[in-house]
Amino acid sequence: MSLLAPLTLLLFLPLGAIVVVLYLLKLRRKDKTVSSVQFWLDATADIQANAPFQRLKKNLLLFLQLAALLMLAFALARPYVRTRAAPESRVVAIIDASASMQSRDVRQSRLEAAKSRARGLAQSMGVGDRMLVISAGARARVVISFTKDKRALNAAISGIRPSDAECDMRQAMTLALSLIAENRGRDARVVVYSDGGFDDLSSLSGGDVKLSYQRIGRRSENVGITAIDSRRTHSGNQQVFVGVRNFGLQNRRTNLEVYLNDKLIDVRELNLLSRGSAQEVIEGIGEASGRIIAKIALDDDLAVDDTATAYLARHARIEALLVTKGNVFLENALLLDKRIDLVRGESVPEGLAAGEYALVVFDRVSPPGPLPPGGYLLIGTSTQQAPAAVGQAVTSPSIVDWNRKSPVTAFVDPVGMRIAKAQYLRPKPWAESLLDGPGGPLAVAGVDGATRFVQLGFDILDSDFPLRVSFPVFMANCVDWLVPSFEVSSGRSVKVGRSVELSPPSGVGTLTVKMPDGSSRTVKVNGSPVVFDSTDQAGLYKVRGRGYETEFACNVVSSNESDTTPRDTVVLGRRKFSARSGGVSANTELYGVLAALALAVLAFEWYAYHRRI
Amino acid sequence: MNDVTQRTTELLDPDFLRKIERLVLVARKVFAGRLHGERRSSKRGSSVEFADYRDYTHGDDFRRVDWNVYARLERLFLKLFVEEEDLYVYLAIDASKSMDFGSPTKLLYAKRIVAALSYIALCNLDRVSVSVFSDGQAGVMRPARGKQSVSALFDYLQSVSPGKETKLGDSLTDLSLKCSNRGLAVVVSDFLDEEYQRGLLSLLSRGFELVVFHLLDTEEVNPSIVGDLMLIDSEDGRKREVTITQSLLRRYRSAVQRHRSEVESFCTSHGAGYIFVANDTPFEDLILNYLRRRGALR
């Protein structure tokens, strides 16, 4: 035990002296003459037998008063017990606020239990200790920076709202470790309040950080929708796929209800074994479009993953213009796509400037003047707006590398492709290379505002590219990428926590987003697209602007979150931290205890005085 | 009698004196007296009550020879008769400072006891000597006899004032030495002295018949004081700090009871009479009833 203000103990000396003087004054006994004190001596003889105790008892009141005073002086000296934490320790508390923490297997919810424990830790902090709190939802967020203000910590912890998103513990832990690193030299530690439902952290280097994993949760009795998707078959009919999994230890029987635009269209009975799953494909929807909602009607620990939403898209027609002096390969490749209404011409038609065409292919024909927004495939030609300037000519260049990450070259294998002659391209900063020759890029792609370009530095007729399997794939990729919104849908669904791009038409100044909980957010439009990232809630988001209306849905669909089994350990780097269900030790001041003891002693003194013990 | 009444009013009521005139102090032993009195003596004397015979020796009074026996046996025998003599009654009052307590004070109560007993004794022609002891000394009054001595004796009693320390051991030893004639000794004291046994033993060893009046104040027996007090001994000035609680009062009463039992068992084991008296006992009741029941008076 140490004292924070030891000098206040000196107060005991003058105050103790005052008490002694008062005591002596108080105990001036009244003289009484008696015939003989012999009987009184006899009466007190047995008391005198225990003389040491009686001597003590004689001055019991004084001792009690001095003891109470000493305790108060000690209380003022602010003693504290040093447990495991060193003085001025730094604590980073990470509170998992993800979907699984809404499980109701503990009182109220796991999140409330975690918050309660974190508040307890804040209350037990020593005087020099400081605490920082991170809320780990879809994004790690510092709720309150290092502070010793317990009231502020309490308020900040209480203000943590549950998120329906997956827990990004990696981000939270990285943040915590960097904050700990800033406080090196002090006793710093990380306390994680979680059920452990997050991705493995073994790839993070925790060093010798002190980590305490406070496991929250008792069981895992949850059934959740872990996947939902919709697609249009080749025949044009819609299909919806729903994956459901039982994460509990009991077998479950439930119904999967499927709604199309809020009308029930199908009910499937599911018999889910313990830890088993079911995949359901809902067909017979025809060519309908709209919002599909899948629900499982079951009272389990976690409700937020019992509903998922998908949207059925309908394909729009793509008005495409092919400007070429003749290229049968190109024409056929474009016509493979049923969505395309192709217009062919050897020269640029007048309607181009008006933006009639969503996709324009210039095959060895120079584009005229400024191009309106749209998708452009430039083959063996260039323009000032193009993503690359034409550079040095080259003959028989080989393909030395290609961009494997670009959606334009996805599933395209250019290895061994022969090109008779080409020109290297010098890409602009906003463009990226697709195919690289020995001296530079031979194909680039880029987005300039609302205009997208794919530019080839060679004539495909001077290569064997049209004869390769990759060619129709490349063309299909080009169409998909250059005309991104060829699928018309009333909305779309994303995972909770992911940002959503909204593309309001020009002229819309603000967007109002009605959140799933009924609240509204206003988003200022500074160009299109608008990125909306307040997607912590699962459910339906309705977006409205001036002449613009759309919606999107956020689904949990995460095995990590739906599997609410409290994990026993957390792995950080090479170290494994076992769960603790108790509290976290910390320095504890004892002045309250001492003050209470002093009060008790004074109460006993009062009793002793009046009862004349 | 009127003169006597006036002198005794302050100690005893004249009506009360009349009531006790016919009482007699009871002495179990038979003592030798100096003058002819109303009690049987150990001496053989000239009364009509035959006691014994003894051989004639030279110088004996011829008048007491039983000639009838000489005629039959031809030997000279003297006929002995019981001598009736007076009884020596020694009444001792403890006049130490500790007796000056209570209401009435123990000393006054003791004086009234002694006055009553001495009046009874004088009425029976006993020889009464009152002694007052304190500070280890015993002031002995010259023995008086007959009712004419009542006023002088009462005057003496009234003049008695409290002294200082008791020192019962020394005082009673001094008394026993000063009283050459054995008789009935009545000691009235609170016995608040550790050496009282030595004093009583000195009286017993010299053949006195002893009656002890153990006199205590009611407040001593059952005190009603409480609180933080500094108790001061009236005799030796000893001080004792006490915080008087109910618990301590219980222990005090036990101590008083132990003391009483101790004095009583000492007296009874040595053949002395023991009479405990609290100063709130009605005096007439004590003399007329209680002492008669105890056999001290008849």
Interface residues (C-beta under 8 A of the other chain):
Chain A: L27 R29 K30 D31 K32 T33 V34 S35 S36 V37 Q38 F39 W40 L41 D42 A43 T44 A45 D46 I47 R612
Chain B: K97 S98 M99 F101 K106 D190 L192 E194 D217 E220 I225 G227 D228 L229 M230 L231 I232 D233 S234 E235 R238 K239 R240 E241 V242 T243 T245 L248 R251 Y252 S254 A255 V256 R258 H259
